[in-house]
């Protein structure tokens, strides 16, 4: 993922807060076996300290590849919007000369994957995930050998993804003039399509922190 200096995370807390703010679905990318394309899997995940926790169906094609090469990438994206060229044109040129772009936030984790197969350990992984996704505890006990989940454990395998590097990008035109960025956020809010509102919120948040971009 290419990151311009003005698109980089301002600090670790920025991307950590963004992930914690409901961004818990991403893409697992696994190296393909020789002669085959990489395998990509969309999935929910849970943060566990410096690791990500995932579980996938046993028939998933990732397992053979991970056993050969445990180096994987997990990417989370969100708050994206298409920004038309006229919105980005400089004041002294025709609007049609403006160059369009995409706004988005992305966090990319480089990880070492460990397959989790032992029933009790898988059950603990699922308990940690459920504590995040169903914190009210409105589910049956997750224990190996105890229904209903115990009998289902054989149908899945867990993954612990120990994070070795994090690269975060918040692409919201931070290098553009303050007035232009504020106007783009206003236009996004007014258009109100897809994730326009959340993209505008990210742009305003970054604008408040950075003001005029300084290298």
PyMOL CGO cylinders between C-alpha atoms (Angstrom):
from pymol import cmd
from pymol.cgo import CYLINDER

trace = [
    CYLINDER, 0.00, 0.00, 0.00, 1.55, 3.28, -1.13, 0.3, 1, 1, 1, 1, 1, 1,
    CYLINDER, 1.55, 3.28, -1.13, 1.26, 6.07, 1.46, 0.3, 1, 1, 1, 1, 1, 1,
    CYLINDER, 1.26, 6.07, 1.46, 2.01, 9.72, 0.75, 0.3, 1, 1, 1, 1, 1, 1,
    CYLINDER, 2.01, 9.72, 0.75, 3.41, 11.62, 3.76, 0.3, 1, 1, 1, 1, 1, 1,
    CYLINDER, 3.41, 11.62, 3.76, 0.18, 13.62, 4.13, 0.3, 1, 1, 1, 1, 1, 1,
    CYLINDER, 0.18, 13.62, 4.13, -1.93, 10.43, 4.10, 0.3, 1, 1, 1, 1, 1, 1,
    CYLINDER, -1.93, 10.43, 4.10, -0.02, 8.67, 6.87, 0.3, 1, 1, 1, 1, 1, 1,
    CYLINDER, -0.02, 8.67, 6.87, -1.54, 8.05, 10.29, 0.3, 1, 1, 1, 1, 1, 1,
    CYLINDER, -1.54, 8.05, 10.29, -0.75, 10.92, 12.63, 0.3, 1, 1, 1, 1, 1, 1,
    CYLINDER, -0.75, 10.92, 12.63, 0.11, 8.44, 15.39, 0.3, 1, 1, 1, 1, 1, 1,
    CYLINDER, 0.11, 8.44, 15.39, -0.65, 4.86, 16.43, 0.3, 1, 1, 1, 1, 1, 1,
    CYLINDER, -0.65, 4.86, 16.43, -3.64, 5.99, 18.47, 0.3, 1, 1, 1, 1, 1, 1,
    CYLINDER, -3.64, 5.99, 18.47, -5.34, 7.25, 15.29, 0.3, 1, 1, 1, 1, 1, 1,
    CYLINDER, -5.34, 7.25, 15.29, -5.52, 3.88, 13.56, 0.3, 1, 1, 1, 1, 1, 1,
    CYLINDER, -5.52, 3.88, 13.56, -6.11, 2.01, 16.82, 0.3, 1, 1, 1, 1, 1, 1,
    CYLINDER, -6.11, 2.01, 16.82, -9.11, 4.22, 17.59, 0.3, 1, 1, 1, 1, 1, 1,
    CYLINDER, -9.11, 4.22, 17.59, -10.41, 3.81, 14.04, 0.3, 1, 1, 1, 1, 1, 1,
    CYLINDER, -10.41, 3.81, 14.04, -10.20, 0.01, 14.26, 0.3, 1, 1, 1, 1, 1, 1,
    CYLINDER, -10.20, 0.01, 14.26, -11.89, 0.02, 17.70, 0.3, 1, 1, 1, 1, 1, 1,
    CYLINDER, -11.89, 0.02, 17.70, -14.68, 2.22, 16.35, 0.3, 1, 1, 1, 1, 1, 1,
    CYLINDER, -14.68, 2.22, 16.35, -16.51, -0.68, 14.70, 0.3, 1, 1, 1, 1, 1, 1,
    CYLINDER, -16.51, -0.68, 14.70, -14.07, -1.47, 11.90, 0.3, 1, 1, 1, 1, 1, 1,
    CYLINDER, -14.07, -1.47, 11.90, -13.85, -5.21, 12.58, 0.3, 1, 1, 1, 1, 1, 1,
    CYLINDER, -13.85, -5.21, 12.58, -14.30, -6.71, 9.11, 0.3, 1, 1, 1, 1, 1, 1,
    CYLINDER, -14.30, -6.71, 9.11, -11.48, -7.09, 6.61, 0.3, 1, 1, 1, 1, 1, 1,
    CYLINDER, -11.48, -7.09, 6.61, -9.71, -9.11, 3.95, 0.3, 1, 1, 1, 1, 1, 1,
    CYLINDER, -9.71, -9.11, 3.95, -7.22, -11.87, 4.75, 0.3, 1, 1, 1, 1, 1, 1,
    CYLINDER, -7.22, -11.87, 4.75, -4.65, -12.24, 1.96, 0.3, 1, 1, 1, 1, 1, 1,
    CYLINDER, -4.65, -12.24, 1.96, -2.62, -15.44, 1.77, 0.3, 1, 1, 1, 1, 1, 1,
    CYLINDER, -2.62, -15.44, 1.77, 0.19, -16.25, -0.64, 0.3, 1, 1, 1, 1, 1, 1,
    CYLINDER, 0.19, -16.25, -0.64, -0.92, -18.67, -3.31, 0.3, 1, 1, 1, 1, 1, 1,
    CYLINDER, -0.92, -18.67, -3.31, 0.90, -21.94, -3.89, 0.3, 1, 1, 1, 1, 1, 1,
    CYLINDER, 0.90, -21.94, -3.89, 3.40, -21.91, -6.73, 0.3, 1, 1, 1, 1, 1, 1,
    CYLINDER, 3.40, -21.91, -6.73, 1.57, -21.21, -9.99, 0.3, 1, 1, 1, 1, 1, 1,
    CYLINDER, 1.57, -21.21, -9.99, -1.61, -20.05, -8.26, 0.3, 1, 1, 1, 1, 1, 1,
    CYLINDER, -1.61, -20.05, -8.26, -2.97, -16.61, -7.47, 0.3, 1, 1, 1, 1, 1, 1,
    CYLINDER, -2.97, -16.61, -7.47, -3.11, -15.35, -3.87, 0.3, 1, 1, 1, 1, 1, 1,
    CYLINDER, -3.11, -15.35, -3.87, -6.16, -16.35, -1.85, 0.3, 1, 1, 1, 1, 1, 1,
    CYLINDER, -6.16, -16.35, -1.85, -8.25, -13.57, -0.31, 0.3, 1, 1, 1, 1, 1, 1,
    CYLINDER, -8.25, -13.57, -0.31, -10.94, -14.15, 2.30, 0.3, 1, 1, 1, 1, 1, 1,
    CYLINDER, -10.94, -14.15, 2.30, -13.41, -11.56, 3.66, 0.3, 1, 1, 1, 1, 1, 1,
    CYLINDER, -13.41, -11.56, 3.66, -14.04, -12.10, 7.36, 0.3, 1, 1, 1, 1, 1, 1,
    CYLINDER, -14.04, -12.10, 7.36, -14.75, -10.54, 10.73, 0.3, 1, 1, 1, 1, 1, 1,
    CYLINDER, -14.75, -10.54, 10.73, -11.88, -10.40, 13.21, 0.3, 1, 1, 1, 1, 1, 1,
    CYLINDER, -11.88, -10.40, 13.21, -11.21, -9.57, 16.84, 0.3, 1, 1, 1, 1, 1, 1,
    CYLINDER, -11.21, -9.57, 16.84, -8.21, -7.73, 18.25, 0.3, 1, 1, 1, 1, 1, 1,
    CYLINDER, -8.21, -7.73, 18.25, -6.43, -9.61, 21.04, 0.3, 1, 1, 1, 1, 1, 1,
    CYLINDER, -6.43, -9.61, 21.04, -3.49, -7.54, 22.24, 0.3, 1, 1, 1, 1, 1, 1,
    CYLINDER, -3.49, -7.54, 22.24, -0.99, -7.56, 19.38, 0.3, 1, 1, 1, 1, 1, 1,
    CYLINDER, -0.99, -7.56, 19.38, -2.81, -10.28, 17.46, 0.3, 1, 1, 1, 1, 1, 1,
    CYLINDER, -2.81, -10.28, 17.46, -5.95, -10.65, 15.36, 0.3, 1, 1, 1, 1, 1, 1,
    CYLINDER, -5.95, -10.65, 15.36, -8.27, -13.60, 15.93, 0.3, 1, 1, 1, 1, 1, 1,
    CYLINDER, -8.27, -13.60, 15.93, -10.12, -15.22, 13.03, 0.3, 1, 1, 1, 1, 1, 1,
    CYLINDER, -10.12, -15.22, 13.03, -11.99, -18.47, 12.46, 0.3, 1, 1, 1, 1, 1, 1,
    CYLINDER, -11.99, -18.47, 12.46, -12.86, -19.98, 9.08, 0.3, 1, 1, 1, 1, 1, 1,
    CYLINDER, -12.86, -19.98, 9.08, -14.59, -23.09, 7.80, 0.3, 1, 1, 1, 1, 1, 1,
    CYLINDER, -14.59, -23.09, 7.80, -12.42, -26.18, 7.59, 0.3, 1, 1, 1, 1, 1, 1,
    CYLINDER, -12.42, -26.18, 7.59, -13.02, -26.55, 3.79, 0.3, 1, 1, 1, 1, 1, 1,
    CYLINDER, -13.02, -26.55, 3.79, -11.60, -23.05, 3.19, 0.3, 1, 1, 1, 1, 1, 1,
    CYLINDER, -11.60, -23.05, 3.19, -8.68, -23.23, 0.72, 0.3, 1, 1, 1, 1, 1, 1,
    CYLINDER, -8.68, -23.23, 0.72, -6.35, -21.07, 2.84, 0.3, 1, 1, 1, 1, 1, 1,
    CYLINDER, -6.35, -21.07, 2.84, -5.14, -23.83, 5.16, 0.3, 1, 1, 1, 1, 1, 1,
    CYLINDER, -5.14, -23.83, 5.16, -2.76, -25.66, 2.82, 0.3, 1, 1, 1, 1, 1, 1,
    CYLINDER, -2.76, -25.66, 2.82, -1.14, -22.39, 1.81, 0.3, 1, 1, 1, 1, 1, 1,
    CYLINDER, -1.14, -22.39, 1.81, -0.75, -21.09, 5.38, 0.3, 1, 1, 1, 1, 1, 1,
    CYLINDER, -0.75, -21.09, 5.38, 0.91, -24.37, 6.37, 0.3, 1, 1, 1, 1, 1, 1,
    CYLINDER, 0.91, -24.37, 6.37, 3.48, -23.73, 3.62, 0.3, 1, 1, 1, 1, 1, 1,
    CYLINDER, 3.48, -23.73, 3.62, 3.87, -19.99, 4.25, 0.3, 1, 1, 1, 1, 1, 1,
    CYLINDER, 3.87, -19.99, 4.25, 2.42, -18.37, 7.41, 0.3, 1, 1, 1, 1, 1, 1,
    CYLINDER, 2.42, -18.37, 7.41, 3.21, -14.82, 6.23, 0.3, 1, 1, 1, 1, 1, 1,
    CYLINDER, 3.21, -14.82, 6.23, -0.15, -13.15, 5.60, 0.3, 1, 1, 1, 1, 1, 1,
    CYLINDER, -0.15, -13.15, 5.60, -1.67, -9.70, 5.24, 0.3, 1, 1, 1, 1, 1, 1,
    CYLINDER, -1.67, -9.70, 5.24, -4.94, -8.52, 6.76, 0.3, 1, 1, 1, 1, 1, 1,
    CYLINDER, -4.94, -8.52, 6.76, -6.47, -5.32, 5.36, 0.3, 1, 1, 1, 1, 1, 1,
    CYLINDER, -6.47, -5.32, 5.36, -9.31, -3.25, 6.76, 0.3, 1, 1, 1, 1, 1, 1,
    CYLINDER, -9.31, -3.25, 6.76, -10.83, -0.42, 4.69, 0.3, 1, 1, 1, 1, 1, 1,
    CYLINDER, -10.83, -0.42, 4.69, -13.70, 1.98, 5.23, 0.3, 1, 1, 1, 1, 1, 1,
    CYLINDER, -13.70, 1.98, 5.23, -15.01, 5.55, 5.19, 0.3, 1, 1, 1, 1, 1, 1,
    CYLINDER, -15.01, 5.55, 5.19, -14.45, 5.72, 1.42, 0.3, 1, 1, 1, 1, 1, 1,
    CYLINDER, -14.45, 5.72, 1.42, -15.97, 8.03, -1.18, 0.3, 1, 1, 1, 1, 1, 1,
    CYLINDER, -15.97, 8.03, -1.18, -15.39, 9.08, -4.78, 0.3, 1, 1, 1, 1, 1, 1,
    CYLINDER, -15.39, 9.08, -4.78, -14.54, 12.78, -5.07, 0.3, 1, 1, 1, 1, 1, 1,
    CYLINDER, -14.54, 12.78, -5.07, -15.36, 14.31, -8.50, 0.3, 1, 1, 1, 1, 1, 1,
    CYLINDER, -15.36, 14.31, -8.50, -12.78, 16.39, -10.32, 0.3, 1, 1, 1, 1, 1, 1,
    CYLINDER, -12.78, 16.39, -10.32, -14.66, 19.72, -10.15, 0.3, 1, 1, 1, 1, 1, 1,
    CYLINDER, -14.66, 19.72, -10.15, -14.63, 19.56, -6.34, 0.3, 1, 1, 1, 1, 1, 1,
    CYLINDER, -14.63, 19.56, -6.34, -10.81, 19.49, -6.38, 0.3, 1, 1, 1, 1, 1, 1,
    CYLINDER, -10.81, 19.49, -6.38, -10.13, 22.09, -9.09, 0.3, 1, 1, 1, 1, 1, 1,
    CYLINDER, -10.13, 22.09, -9.09, -7.99, 25.07, -8.11, 0.3, 1, 1, 1, 1, 1, 1,
    CYLINDER, -7.99, 25.07, -8.11, -9.87, 28.38, -7.95, 0.3, 1, 1, 1, 1, 1, 1,
    CYLINDER, -9.87, 28.38, -7.95, -8.08, 29.83, -11.01, 0.3, 1, 1, 1, 1, 1, 1,
    CYLINDER, -8.08, 29.83, -11.01, -8.87, 26.98, -13.45, 0.3, 1, 1, 1, 1, 1, 1,
    CYLINDER, -8.87, 26.98, -13.45, -12.08, 25.66, -15.02, 0.3, 1, 1, 1, 1, 1, 1,
    CYLINDER, -12.08, 25.66, -15.02, -13.83, 23.05, -12.80, 0.3, 1, 1, 1, 1, 1, 1,
    CYLINDER, -13.83, 23.05, -12.80, -13.53, 20.44, -15.56, 0.3, 1, 1, 1, 1, 1, 1,
    CYLINDER, -13.53, 20.44, -15.56, -9.75, 20.56, -15.20, 0.3, 1, 1, 1, 1, 1, 1,
    CYLINDER, -9.75, 20.56, -15.20, -9.96, 19.20, -11.65, 0.3, 1, 1, 1, 1, 1, 1,
    CYLINDER, -9.96, 19.20, -11.65, -8.65, 15.68, -11.10, 0.3, 1, 1, 1, 1, 1, 1,
    CYLINDER, -8.65, 15.68, -11.10, -10.96, 13.21, -9.30, 0.3, 1, 1, 1, 1, 1, 1,
    CYLINDER, -10.96, 13.21, -9.30, -9.75, 10.95, -6.53, 0.3, 1, 1, 1, 1, 1, 1,
    CYLINDER, -9.75, 10.95, -6.53, -10.85, 8.42, -3.93, 0.3, 1, 1, 1, 1, 1, 1,
    CYLINDER, -10.85, 8.42, -3.93, -10.99, 9.10, -0.21, 0.3, 1, 1, 1, 1, 1, 1,
    CYLINDER, -10.99, 9.10, -0.21, -10.59, 6.18, 2.18, 0.3, 1, 1, 1, 1, 1, 1,
    CYLINDER, -10.59, 6.18, 2.18, -9.11, 4.90, 5.39, 0.3, 1, 1, 1, 1, 1, 1,
    CYLINDER, -9.11, 4.90, 5.39, -7.12, 1.67, 5.38, 0.3, 1, 1, 1, 1, 1, 1,
    CYLINDER, -7.12, 1.67, 5.38, -5.13, -0.26, 7.94, 0.3, 1, 1, 1, 1, 1, 1,
    CYLINDER, -5.13, -0.26, 7.94, -2.91, -3.08, 6.72, 0.3, 1, 1, 1, 1, 1, 1,
    CYLINDER, -2.91, -3.08, 6.72, -1.53, -5.65, 9.13, 0.3, 1, 1, 1, 1, 1, 1,
    CYLINDER, -1.53, -5.65, 9.13, 1.43, -7.86, 8.24, 0.3, 1, 1, 1, 1, 1, 1,
    CYLINDER, 1.43, -7.86, 8.24, 1.10, -11.02, 10.32, 0.3, 1, 1, 1, 1, 1, 1,
    CYLINDER, 1.10, -11.02, 10.32, 2.50, -14.41, 11.17, 0.3, 1, 1, 1, 1, 1, 1,
    CYLINDER, 2.50, -14.41, 11.17, -0.38, -16.88, 11.13, 0.3, 1, 1, 1, 1, 1, 1,
    CYLINDER, -0.38, -16.88, 11.13, -0.76, -19.77, 13.58, 0.3, 1, 1, 1, 1, 1, 1,
    CYLINDER, -0.76, -19.77, 13.58, -3.47, -22.35, 12.93, 0.3, 1, 1, 1, 1, 1, 1,
    CYLINDER, -3.47, -22.35, 12.93, -5.57, -23.19, 15.98, 0.3, 1, 1, 1, 1, 1, 1,
    CYLINDER, -5.57, -23.19, 15.98, -6.98, -26.74, 15.91, 0.3, 1, 1, 1, 1, 1, 1,
    CYLINDER, -6.98, -26.74, 15.91, -7.11, -27.96, 19.53, 0.3, 1, 1, 1, 1, 1, 1,
    CYLINDER, -7.11, -27.96, 19.53, -10.81, -27.94, 20.57, 0.3, 1, 1, 1, 1, 1, 1,
    CYLINDER, -10.81, -27.94, 20.57, -10.34, -26.16, 23.90, 0.3, 1, 1, 1, 1, 1, 1,
    CYLINDER, -10.34, -26.16, 23.90, -8.15, -23.48, 22.32, 0.3, 1, 1, 1, 1, 1, 1,
    CYLINDER, -8.15, -23.48, 22.32, -10.64, -22.99, 19.49, 0.3, 1, 1, 1, 1, 1, 1,
    CYLINDER, -10.64, -22.99, 19.49, -13.42, -22.63, 22.05, 0.3, 1, 1, 1, 1, 1, 1,
    CYLINDER, -13.42, -22.63, 22.05, -11.42, -19.93, 23.86, 0.3, 1, 1, 1, 1, 1, 1,
    CYLINDER, -11.42, -19.93, 23.86, -10.81, -18.12, 20.57, 0.3, 1, 1, 1, 1, 1, 1,
    CYLINDER, -10.81, -18.12, 20.57, -14.55, -18.15, 19.88, 0.3, 1, 1, 1, 1, 1, 1,
    CYLINDER, -14.55, -18.15, 19.88, -15.32, -16.92, 23.38, 0.3, 1, 1, 1, 1, 1, 1,
    CYLINDER, -15.32, -16.92, 23.38, -13.02, -13.94, 22.82, 0.3, 1, 1, 1, 1, 1, 1,
    CYLINDER, -13.02, -13.94, 22.82, -14.71, -13.20, 19.52, 0.3, 1, 1, 1, 1, 1, 1,
    CYLINDER, -14.71, -13.20, 19.52, -18.18, -13.46, 21.03, 0.3, 1, 1, 1, 1, 1, 1,
    CYLINDER, -18.18, -13.46, 21.03, -17.16, -11.17, 23.88, 0.3, 1, 1, 1, 1, 1, 1,
    CYLINDER, -17.16, -11.17, 23.88, -16.56, -8.55, 21.19, 0.3, 1, 1, 1, 1, 1, 1,
    CYLINDER, -16.56, -8.55, 21.19, -19.48, -9.21, 18.86, 0.3, 1, 1, 1, 1, 1, 1,
    CYLINDER, -19.48, -9.21, 18.86, -22.10, -10.26, 21.44, 0.3, 1, 1, 1, 1, 1, 1,
    CYLINDER, -22.10, -10.26, 21.44, -20.90, -8.60, 24.65, 0.3, 1, 1, 1, 1, 1, 1,
    CYLINDER, -20.90, -8.60, 24.65, -24.29, -9.07, 26.31, 0.3, 1, 1, 1, 1, 1, 1,
    CYLINDER, -24.29, -9.07, 26.31, -23.53, -12.79, 26.50, 0.3, 1, 1, 1, 1, 1, 1,
    CYLINDER, -23.53, -12.79, 26.50, -26.79, -13.70, 24.77, 0.3, 1, 1, 1, 1, 1, 1,
    CYLINDER, -26.79, -13.70, 24.77, -25.52, -17.05, 23.53, 0.3, 1, 1, 1, 1, 1, 1,
    CYLINDER, -25.52, -17.05, 23.53, -25.09, -20.59, 24.79, 0.3, 1, 1, 1, 1, 1, 1,
    CYLINDER, -25.09, -20.59, 24.79, -21.81, -21.53, 26.53, 0.3, 1, 1, 1, 1, 1, 1,
    CYLINDER, -21.81, -21.53, 26.53, -18.95, -22.15, 24.10, 0.3, 1, 1, 1, 1, 1, 1,
    CYLINDER, -18.95, -22.15, 24.10, -17.21, -25.21, 25.42, 0.3, 1, 1, 1, 1, 1, 1,
    CYLINDER, -17.21, -25.21, 25.42, -15.58, -28.20, 23.76, 0.3, 1, 1, 1, 1, 1, 1,
    CYLINDER, -15.58, -28.20, 23.76, -17.75, -31.27, 24.13, 0.3, 1, 1, 1, 1, 1, 1,
    CYLINDER, -17.75, -31.27, 24.13, -20.84, -29.30, 25.18, 0.3, 1, 1, 1, 1, 1, 1,
    CYLINDER, -20.84, -29.30, 25.18, -23.73, -28.58, 22.82, 0.3, 1, 1, 1, 1, 1, 1,
    CYLINDER, -23.73, -28.58, 22.82, -24.54, -26.66, 20.77, 0.3, 1, 1, 1, 1, 1, 1,
    CYLINDER, -24.54, -26.66, 20.77, -21.12, -25.24, 19.90, 0.3, 1, 1, 1, 1, 1, 1,
    CYLINDER, -21.12, -25.24, 19.90, -19.00, -28.19, 21.00, 0.3, 1, 1, 1, 1, 1, 1,
    CYLINDER, -19.00, -28.19, 21.00, -20.09, -30.38, 18.13, 0.3, 1, 1, 1, 1, 1, 1,
    CYLINDER, -20.09, -30.38, 18.13, -19.50, -27.55, 15.65, 0.3, 1, 1, 1, 1, 1, 1,
    CYLINDER, -19.50, -27.55, 15.65, -15.86, -27.00, 16.56, 0.3, 1, 1, 1, 1, 1, 1,
    CYLINDER, -15.86, -27.00, 16.56, -14.66, -29.75, 14.24, 0.3, 1, 1, 1, 1, 1, 1,
    CYLINDER, -14.66, -29.75, 14.24, -16.08, -27.82, 11.28, 0.3, 1, 1, 1, 1, 1, 1,
    CYLINDER, -16.08, -27.82, 11.28, -13.84, -24.80, 11.78, 0.3, 1, 1, 1, 1, 1, 1,
    CYLINDER, -13.84, -24.80, 11.78, -10.21, -23.93, 12.32, 0.3, 1, 1, 1, 1, 1, 1,
    CYLINDER, -10.21, -23.93, 12.32, -8.95, -20.87, 14.15, 0.3, 1, 1, 1, 1, 1, 1,
    CYLINDER, -8.95, -20.87, 14.15, -6.23, -18.44, 13.17, 0.3, 1, 1, 1, 1, 1, 1,
    CYLINDER, -6.23, -18.44, 13.17, -4.10, -16.32, 15.44, 0.3, 1, 1, 1, 1, 1, 1,
    CYLINDER, -4.10, -16.32, 15.44, -2.48, -13.58, 13.40, 0.3, 1, 1, 1, 1, 1, 1,
    CYLINDER, -2.48, -13.58, 13.40, 0.45, -12.13, 15.32, 0.3, 1, 1, 1, 1, 1, 1,
    CYLINDER, 0.45, -12.13, 15.32, 1.01, -8.63, 13.97, 0.3, 1, 1, 1, 1, 1, 1,
    CYLINDER, 1.01, -8.63, 13.97, 4.57, -7.80, 12.92, 0.3, 1, 1, 1, 1, 1, 1,
    CYLINDER, 4.57, -7.80, 12.92, 3.91, -4.50, 11.12, 0.3, 1, 1, 1, 1, 1, 1,
    CYLINDER, 3.91, -4.50, 11.12, 1.05, -2.01, 10.77, 0.3, 1, 1, 1, 1, 1, 1,
    CYLINDER, 1.05, -2.01, 10.77, 0.66, 0.45, 7.90, 0.3, 1, 1, 1, 1, 1, 1,
    CYLINDER, 0.66, 0.45, 7.90, -2.20, 2.93, 8.14, 0.3, 1, 1, 1, 1, 1, 1,
    CYLINDER, -2.20, 2.93, 8.14, -3.49, 5.39, 5.55, 0.3, 1, 1, 1, 1, 1, 1,
    CYLINDER, -3.49, 5.39, 5.55, -6.08, 8.14, 5.83, 0.3, 1, 1, 1, 1, 1, 1,
    CYLINDER, -6.08, 8.14, 5.83, -6.43, 9.61, 2.34, 0.3, 1, 1, 1, 1, 1, 1,
    CYLINDER, -6.43, 9.61, 2.34, -8.46, 12.81, 2.67, 0.3, 1, 1, 1, 1, 1, 1,
    CYLINDER, -8.46, 12.81, 2.67, -6.51, 15.47, 0.74, 0.3, 1, 1, 1, 1, 1, 1,
    CYLINDER, -6.51, 15.47, 0.74, -4.64, 16.73, 3.79, 0.3, 1, 1, 1, 1, 1, 1,
    CYLINDER, -4.64, 16.73, 3.79, -2.13, 18.47, 1.52, 0.3, 1, 1, 1, 1, 1, 1,
    CYLINDER, -2.13, 18.47, 1.52, -4.86, 20.65, -0.04, 0.3, 1, 1, 1, 1, 1, 1,
    CYLINDER, -4.86, 20.65, -0.04, -5.80, 24.12, 1.31, 0.3, 1, 1, 1, 1, 1, 1,
    CYLINDER, -5.80, 24.12, 1.31, -7.93, 24.18, 4.43, 0.3, 1, 1, 1, 1, 1, 1,
    CYLINDER, -7.93, 24.18, 4.43, -10.84, 25.96, 2.71, 0.3, 1, 1, 1, 1, 1, 1,
    CYLINDER, -10.84, 25.96, 2.71, -10.93, 23.43, -0.10, 0.3, 1, 1, 1, 1, 1, 1,
    CYLINDER, -10.93, 23.43, -0.10, -10.94, 20.46, 2.30, 0.3, 1, 1, 1, 1, 1, 1,
    CYLINDER, -10.94, 20.46, 2.30, -13.73, 22.01, 4.36, 0.3, 1, 1, 1, 1, 1, 1,
    CYLINDER, -13.73, 22.01, 4.36, -15.73, 22.61, 1.17, 0.3, 1, 1, 1, 1, 1, 1,
    CYLINDER, -15.73, 22.61, 1.17, -15.24, 19.01, 0.03, 0.3, 1, 1, 1, 1, 1, 1,
    CYLINDER, -15.24, 19.01, 0.03, -16.47, 17.73, 3.38, 0.3, 1, 1, 1, 1, 1, 1,
    CYLINDER, -16.47, 17.73, 3.38, -19.52, 19.97, 2.99, 0.3, 1, 1, 1, 1, 1, 1,
    CYLINDER, -19.52, 19.97, 2.99, -20.17, 18.61, -0.51, 0.3, 1, 1, 1, 1, 1, 1,
    CYLINDER, -20.17, 18.61, -0.51, -19.81, 15.01, 0.68, 0.3, 1, 1, 1, 1, 1, 1,
    CYLINDER, -19.81, 15.01, 0.68, -22.31, 15.61, 3.46, 0.3, 1, 1, 1, 1, 1, 1,
    CYLINDER, -22.31, 15.61, 3.46, -24.70, 17.23, 1.02, 0.3, 1, 1, 1, 1, 1, 1,
    CYLINDER, -24.70, 17.23, 1.02, -24.41, 14.40, -1.51, 0.3, 1, 1, 1, 1, 1, 1,
    CYLINDER, -24.41, 14.40, -1.51, -25.05, 11.82, 1.21, 0.3, 1, 1, 1, 1, 1, 1,
    CYLINDER, -25.05, 11.82, 1.21, -24.44, 8.67, -0.83, 0.3, 1, 1, 1, 1, 1, 1,
    CYLINDER, -24.44, 8.67, -0.83, -22.90, 5.45, 0.47, 0.3, 1, 1, 1, 1, 1, 1,
    CYLINDER, -22.90, 5.45, 0.47, -20.20, 6.30, 3.01, 0.3, 1, 1, 1, 1, 1, 1,
    CYLINDER, -20.20, 6.30, 3.01, -20.07, 10.01, 2.14, 0.3, 1, 1, 1, 1, 1, 1,
    CYLINDER, -20.07, 10.01, 2.14, -21.02, 11.09, 5.66, 0.3, 1, 1, 1, 1, 1, 1,
    CYLINDER, -21.02, 11.09, 5.66, -18.34, 8.99, 7.35, 0.3, 1, 1, 1, 1, 1, 1,
    CYLINDER, -18.34, 8.99, 7.35, -15.73, 10.09, 4.78, 0.3, 1, 1, 1, 1, 1, 1,
    CYLINDER, -15.73, 10.09, 4.78, -16.64, 13.71, 5.49, 0.3, 1, 1, 1, 1, 1, 1,
    CYLINDER, -16.64, 13.71, 5.49, -16.34, 13.08, 9.22, 0.3, 1, 1, 1, 1, 1, 1,
    CYLINDER, -16.34, 13.08, 9.22, -12.85, 11.65, 8.74, 0.3, 1, 1, 1, 1, 1, 1,
    CYLINDER, -12.85, 11.65, 8.74, -11.83, 14.60, 6.60, 0.3, 1, 1, 1, 1, 1, 1,
    CYLINDER, -11.83, 14.60, 6.60, -13.07, 17.10, 9.20, 0.3, 1, 1, 1, 1, 1, 1,
    CYLINDER, -13.07, 17.10, 9.20, -11.36, 15.17, 12.00, 0.3, 1, 1, 1, 1, 1, 1,
    CYLINDER, -11.36, 15.17, 12.00, -8.04, 15.21, 10.15, 0.3, 1, 1, 1, 1, 1, 1,
    CYLINDER, -8.04, 15.21, 10.15, -8.53, 18.86, 9.24, 0.3, 1, 1, 1, 1, 1, 1,
    CYLINDER, -8.53, 18.86, 9.24, -9.03, 19.77, 12.89, 0.3, 1, 1, 1, 1, 1, 1,
    CYLINDER, -9.03, 19.77, 12.89, -5.80, 17.98, 13.83, 0.3, 1, 1, 1, 1, 1, 1,
    CYLINDER, -5.80, 17.98, 13.83, -3.54, 19.02, 10.96, 0.3, 1, 1, 1, 1, 1, 1,
    CYLINDER, -3.54, 19.02, 10.96, -4.80, 22.40, 9.75, 0.3, 1, 1, 1, 1, 1, 1,
    CYLINDER, -4.80, 22.40, 9.75, -2.53, 23.52, 6.92, 0.3, 1, 1, 1, 1, 1, 1,
    CYLINDER, -2.53, 23.52, 6.92, -0.26, 20.66, 5.87, 0.3, 1, 1, 1, 1, 1, 1,
    CYLINDER, -0.26, 20.66, 5.87, 3.39, 21.09, 6.77, 0.3, 1, 1, 1, 1, 1, 1,
    CYLINDER, 3.39, 21.09, 6.77, 5.97, 18.57, 5.54, 0.3, 1, 1, 1, 1, 1, 1,
]
cmd.load_cgo(trace, "trace")
